[in-house]
Amino acid sequence: MFDEYFNPPGDRHSLPTCEVQDPVIPTGPSESITMDVDAPSG
């Protein structure tokens, strides 16, 4: 079921979307952004 939902006829369009969200899941870039905001604030 999930395969059909994640791999629809136009899965090519879904592939790039997943790749873009992949780097957003880790806390690496998220922590960097928080530090950047804390630097100018402090």
Gaussian input, Z-matrix of N, CA and C with variables (Angstrom, degrees):
# hf/3-21g

backbone

0 1
 N
 C     1     B1
 C     2     B2     1     A1
 N     3     B3     2     A2     1     D1
 C     4     B4     3     A3     2     D2
 C     5     B5     4     A4     3     D3
 N     6     B6     5     A5     4     D4
 C     7     B7     6     A6     5     D5
 C     8     B8     7     A7     6     D6
 N     9     B9     8     A8     7     D7
 C    10    B10     9     A9     8     D8
 C    11    B11    10    A10     9     D9
 N    12    B12    11    A11    10    D10
 C    13    B13    12    A12    11    D11
 C    14    B14    13    A13    12    D12
 N    15    B15    14    A14    13    D13
 C    16    B16    15    A15    14    D14
 C    17    B17    16    A16    15    D15
 N    18    B18    17    A17    16    D16
 C    19    B19    18    A18    17    D17
 C    20    B20    19    A19    18    D18
 N    21    B21    20    A20    19    D19
 C    22    B22    21    A21    20    D20
 C    23    B23    22    A22    21    D21
 N    24    B24    23    A23    22    D22
 C    25    B25    24    A24    23    D23
 C    26    B26    25    A25    24    D24
 N    27    B27    26    A26    25    D25
 C    28    B28    27    A27    26    D26
 C    29    B29    28    A28    27    D27
 N    30    B30    29    A29    28    D28
 C    31    B31    30    A30    29    D29
 C    32    B32    31    A31    30    D30
 N    33    B33    32    A32    31    D31
 C    34    B34    33    A33    32    D32
 C    35    B35    34    A34    33    D33
 N    36    B36    35    A35    34    D34
 C    37    B37    36    A36    35    D35
 C    38    B38    37    A37    36    D36
 N    39    B39    38    A38    37    D37
 C    40    B40    39    A39    38    D38
 C    41    B41    40    A40    39    D39
 N    42    B42    41    A41    40    D40
 C    43    B43    42    A42    41    D41
 C    44    B44    43    A43    42    D42
 N    45    B45    44    A44    43    D43
 C    46    B46    45    A45    44    D44
 C    47    B47    46    A46    45    D45
 N    48    B48    47    A47    46    D46
 C    49    B49    48    A48    47    D47
 C    50    B50    49    A49    48    D48
 N    51    B51    50    A50    49    D49
 C    52    B52    51    A51    50    D50
 C    53    B53    52    A52    51    D51
 N    54    B54    53    A53    52    D52
 C    55    B55    54    A54    53    D53
 C    56    B56    55    A55    54    D54
 N    57    B57    56    A56    55    D55
 C    58    B58    57    A57    56    D56
 C    59    B59    58    A58    57    D57
 N    60    B60    59    A59    58    D58
 C    61    B61    60    A60    59    D59
 C    62    B62    61    A61    60    D60
 N    63    B63    62    A62    61    D61
 C    64    B64    63    A63    62    D62
 C    65    B65    64    A64    63    D63
 N    66    B66    65    A65    64    D64
 C    67    B67    66    A66    65    D65
 C    68    B68    67    A67    66    D66
 N    69    B69    68    A68    67    D67
 C    70    B70    69    A69    68    D68
 C    71    B71    70    A70    69    D69
 N    72    B72    71    A71    70    D70
 C    73    B73    72    A72    71    D71
 C    74    B74    73    A73    72    D72
 N    75    B75    74    A74    73    D73
 C    76    B76    75    A75    74    D74
 C    77    B77    76    A76    75    D75
 N    78    B78    77    A77    76    D76
 C    79    B79    78    A78    77    D77
 C    80    B80    79    A79    78    D78
 N    81    B81    80    A80    79    D79
 C    82    B82    81    A81    80    D80
 C    83    B83    82    A82    81    D81
 N    84    B84    83    A83    82    D82
 C    85    B85    84    A84    83    D83
 C    86    B86    85    A85    84    D84
 N    87    B87    86    A86    85    D85
 C    88    B88    87    A87    86    D86
 C    89    B89    88    A88    87    D87
 N    90    B90    89    A89    88    D88
 C    91    B91    90    A90    89    D89
 C    92    B92    91    A91    90    D90
 N    93    B93    92    A92    91    D91
 C    94    B94    93    A93    92    D92
 C    95    B95    94    A94    93    D93
 N    96    B96    95    A95    94    D94
 C    97    B97    96    A96    95    D95
 C    98    B98    97    A97    96    D96
 N    99    B99    98    A98    97    D97
 C   100   B100    99    A99    98    D98
 C   101   B101   100   A100    99    D99
 N   102   B102   101   A101   100   D100
 C   103   B103   102   A102   101   D101
 C   104   B104   103   A103   102   D102
 N   105   B105   104   A104   103   D103
 C   106   B106   105   A105   104   D104
 C   107   B107   106   A106   105   D105
 N   108   B108   107   A107   106   D106
 C   109   B109   108   A108   107   D107
 C   110   B110   109   A109   108   D108
 N   111   B111   110   A110   109   D109
 C   112   B112   111   A111   110   D110
 C   113   B113   112   A112   111   D111
 N   114   B114   113   A113   112   D112
 C   115   B115   114   A114   113   D113
 C   116   B116   115   A115   114   D114
 N   117   B117   116   A116   115   D115
 C   118   B118   117   A117   116   D116
 C   119   B119   118   A118   117   D117
 N   120   B120   119   A119   118   D118
 C   121   B121   120   A120   119   D119
 C   122   B122   121   A121   120   D120
 N   123   B123   122   A122   121   D121
 C   124   B124   123   A123   122   D122
 C   125   B125   124   A124   123   D123

   B1=1.4655
   B2=1.5373
   B3=1.3380
   B4=1.4634
   B5=1.5269
   B6=1.3405
   B7=1.4602
   B8=1.5256
   B9=1.3224
   B10=1.4740
   B11=1.5249
   B12=1.3125
   B13=1.4755
   B14=1.5301
   B15=1.3358
   B16=1.4705
   B17=1.5257
   B18=1.3461
   B19=1.4705
   B20=1.5231
   B21=1.3388
   B22=1.4680
   B23=1.5169
   B24=1.3411
   B25=1.4664
   B26=1.5230
   B27=1.3339
   B28=1.4715
   B29=1.5233
   B30=1.3258
   B31=1.4728
   B32=1.5299
   B33=1.3238
   B34=1.4776
   B35=1.5385
   B36=1.2994
   B37=1.4724
   B38=1.5307
   B39=1.3416
   B40=1.4735
   B41=1.5325
   B42=1.3120
   B43=1.4690
   B44=1.5261
   B45=1.3292
   B46=1.4739
   B47=1.5244
   B48=1.3077
   B49=1.4681
   B50=1.5217
   B51=1.3283
   B52=1.4737
   B53=1.5362
   B54=1.3227
   B55=1.4715
   B56=1.5255
   B57=1.3114
   B58=1.4719
   B59=1.5232
   B60=1.3298
   B61=1.4703
   B62=1.5233
   B63=1.3253
   B64=1.4625
   B65=1.5298
   B66=1.3305
   B67=1.4724
   B68=1.5254
   B69=1.3009
   B70=1.4735
   B71=1.5258
   B72=1.3333
   B73=1.4748
   B74=1.5359
   B75=1.3261
   B76=1.4721
   B77=1.5206
   B78=1.3353
   B79=1.4693
   B80=1.5272
   B81=1.3178
   B82=1.4726
   B83=1.5272
   B84=1.3509
   B85=1.4725
   B86=1.5229
   B87=1.3057
   B88=1.4760
   B89=1.5317
   B90=1.3234
   B91=1.4731
   B92=1.5333
   B93=1.3206
   B94=1.4711
   B95=1.5266
   B96=1.3197
   B97=1.4743
   B98=1.5282
   B99=1.3323
   B100=1.4745
   B101=1.5290
   B102=1.3147
   B103=1.4735
   B104=1.5299
   B105=1.3340
   B106=1.4701
   B107=1.5263
   B108=1.3121
   B109=1.4738
   B110=1.5249
   B111=1.3280
   B112=1.4673
   B113=1.5357
   B114=1.3248
   B115=1.4664
   B116=1.5386
   B117=1.3283
   B118=1.4722
   B119=1.5289
   B120=1.3261
   B121=1.4694
   B122=1.5300
   B123=1.3447
   B124=1.4665
   B125=1.5004
   A1=109.61
   A2=116.79
   A3=119.83
   A4=110.58
   A5=115.16
   A6=119.91
   A7=110.00
   A8=116.29
   A9=120.12
   A10=110.57
   A11=116.11
   A12=119.77
   A13=110.85
   A14=115.67
   A15=119.41
   A16=111.43
   A17=116.10
   A18=120.51
   A19=110.46
   A20=117.38
   A21=121.18
   A22=110.28
   A23=117.81
   A24=121.79
   A25=110.92
   A26=116.54
   A27=119.67
   A28=109.98
   A29=116.44
   A30=120.22
   A31=109.76
   A32=116.88
   A33=119.67
   A34=109.26
   A35=116.03
   A36=119.82
   A37=110.14
   A38=115.54
   A39=120.35
   A40=109.29
   A41=116.51
   A42=120.89
   A43=111.11
   A44=117.94
   A45=120.74
   A46=111.70
   A47=116.74
   A48=120.39
   A49=110.01
   A50=115.84
   A51=120.19
   A52=108.84
   A53=115.82
   A54=119.70
   A55=110.74
   A56=116.02
   A57=120.14
   A58=110.20
   A59=116.52
   A60=120.07
   A61=110.34
   A62=117.40
   A63=121.45
   A64=111.30
   A65=117.24
   A66=120.71
   A67=112.40
   A68=116.69
   A69=120.01
   A70=110.71
   A71=116.75
   A72=121.34
   A73=110.64
   A74=117.80
   A75=120.05
   A76=111.68
   A77=116.76
   A78=120.36
   A79=110.09
   A80=117.20
   A81=120.63
   A82=110.67
   A83=117.70
   A84=121.36
   A85=111.53
   A86=116.94
   A87=120.88
   A88=109.36
   A89=116.55
   A90=120.43
   A91=110.07
   A92=115.13
   A93=119.72
   A94=109.47
   A95=116.30
   A96=120.74
   A97=109.79
   A98=116.44
   A99=120.37
   A100=109.41
   A101=116.91
   A102=121.01
   A103=109.49
   A104=115.68
   A105=120.39
   A106=110.47
   A107=115.95
   A108=120.45
   A109=109.98
   A110=116.38
   A111=119.98
   A112=109.91
   A113=116.76
   A114=121.06
   A115=110.64
   A116=118.22
   A117=121.00
   A118=111.51
   A119=116.55
   A120=120.29
   A121=109.47
   A122=116.51
   A123=120.14
   A124=108.03
   D1=-51.69
   D2=-178.83
   D3=-61.27
   D4=-38.34
   D5=-179.64
   D6=-55.96
   D7=-43.73
   D8=-178.65
   D9=-68.02
   D10=-34.52
   D11=-178.03
   D12=-75.99
   D13=-39.35
   D14=-179.31
   D15=-84.33
   D16=-24.81
   D17=-179.31
   D18=-119.37
   D19=62.63
   D20=179.47
   D21=-69.98
   D22=-179.98
   D23=179.43
   D24=-53.14
   D25=-32.29
   D26=179.46
   D27=-106.34
   D28=43.65
   D29=-178.38
   D30=-57.06
   D31=-23.20
   D32=-179.56
   D33=-57.81
   D34=-34.40
   D35=-178.65
   D36=-78.11
   D37=-25.63
   D38=-177.98
   D39=-81.67
   D40=-28.43
   D41=-178.02
   D42=-59.35
   D43=-54.19
   D44=-179.40
   D45=-59.59
   D46=-33.45
   D47=-178.77
   D48=-65.83
   D49=-38.85
   D50=-178.49
   D51=-70.70
   D52=-38.84
   D53=-178.74
   D54=-64.88
   D55=-34.92
   D56=-178.87
   D57=-71.78
   D58=-33.29
   D59=-178.47
   D60=-80.39
   D61=-23.86
   D62=-178.61
   D63=-54.80
   D64=-53.93
   D65=-179.22
   D66=-66.52
   D67=-17.95
   D68=-178.77
   D69=-84.47
   D70=-20.27
   D71=-178.65
   D72=-70.33
   D73=-46.99
   D74=-179.76
   D75=-59.63
   D76=156.15
   D77=-179.36
   D78=-88.61
   D79=-0.67
   D80=-179.92
   D81=-54.63
   D82=-66.98
   D83=-178.49
   D84=-64.41
   D85=-30.81
   D86=-177.58
   D87=-67.48
   D88=-42.75
   D89=-178.78
   D90=-67.71
   D91=-37.94
   D92=-179.31
   D93=-61.17
   D94=-41.27
   D95=-178.72
   D96=-66.45
   D97=-39.97
   D98=-178.68
   D99=-65.88
   D100=-39.45
   D101=-179.46
   D102=-65.77
   D103=-41.74
   D104=-179.65
   D105=-59.49
   D106=-38.73
   D107=-177.83
   D108=-74.98
   D109=-30.01
   D110=-178.00
   D111=-77.22
   D112=-31.51
   D113=-178.46
   D114=-59.67
   D115=-56.99
   D116=-178.76
   D117=-67.67
   D118=-27.32
   D119=-177.25
   D120=-72.53
   D121=-38.58
   D122=-176.93
   D123=-84.31

